Amino acid sequence: MAMSCDHPDLLPLDEALQRLWEALPAPALAEVRAERDDPATDRAAMDGVALRAADGVAPRRLLGTLFAGDDPAAFTVLPGTAVRIMTGAALPPGADAIVPVEQLVAGADGIQPTVRPEVGDHVRRRGAQARSGDLLLPAGTPLNVAREALLAQEGRPVPSLRRLRVGVASTGDELVPDPAAHQIRDSNGPMLAALARALGAEPLLQAALPDDPPALAAALQQPGDIRILLTSGGVSMGEHDHLPRVLADLGARILFHRIRLKPGKPMLAALLGDLLVLGLPGNPVSAYVNALLFLPVALARLEGRAFPDPWRRARLVAPMKHKGDRPLLHPCRLVDGQLHPLPGKGSADLVTLAHADALAWIEPGGMEAGAKTRWLPVV
């Protein structure tokens, strides 16, 4: 994606997302080695009967049944015999193959295979997945759900990964519960808290942050029990947009500030110690778009999941004019797999956003009807 000629300092969206991803630590493990062979003994891979392959398709007399967890020493499979066995059960002594239920017929003398078994058929061999002492996960491997299961299998303590707590705080002295004409209610706070919850986090809606640098600094230094702070407003170029300077004065690591996207150019990301601050623009559509893009990446990284790819692709049913030099995410309705642009009125237009179920990526210069483009679902 090329940089804008008019805004050479703006960071492309994909680069900003990658920069955020690389700056955050993922949960990591100590070295994990196999505690024993996996599986620890030969096991049935299917429901059926355990038998000797050498006996071919001759009838077998059933000795009994083995379920997963049963001691297989209860039976010994000799020529002309078999044991009914369930998936996951250990093979009894003497058996070297499993014939699935679908390949068996019952007869007067017991049970008979309809196909000739081969040694090892439908058997999970001892140590097929790992041998005792094998390195399963090297030190530093990020933690995820599958690796939690592997830890449990190996008898290791499983770390508790509770939902990440995400603080949500709007900024601005203009936010009041009962606004006069020159004031507004805080819609961003409830919106961002709902989005954080929908994305799997535990939101904590906090009081609005004041347009006062000392008070803002004090709030940032005492964030409480949260891992991520979503703020809205205070990141642009106005006299009351104090957040970037306050973060810098506190020694925060500014990951980026200002991205090549419409709406949402003022977007800021910073690390203040262990606290990730995502400074979203104040206009509600801008705040929503940026949170929808950046919060899933932060949550996935901190929880040890893969980099999320939320983009889908569809065609526009109508042309989209766009004279700007930044890519535009425009509200649309998705009907029969096609994108129908809505007549949006800018980054403060919550009414249009509330009617949308997709945000379509419009390239600078606009796009023709029928053009295929990527889009994001509106959560």
Order of alpha helices (4+ residues) and beta strands (2+ residues): beta-alpha-beta-beta-beta-beta-beta-beta-beta-beta-beta-beta-alpha-beta-alpha-beta-alpha-beta-alpha-beta-beta-beta-beta-alpha-beta-beta-beta-alpha-beta-beta
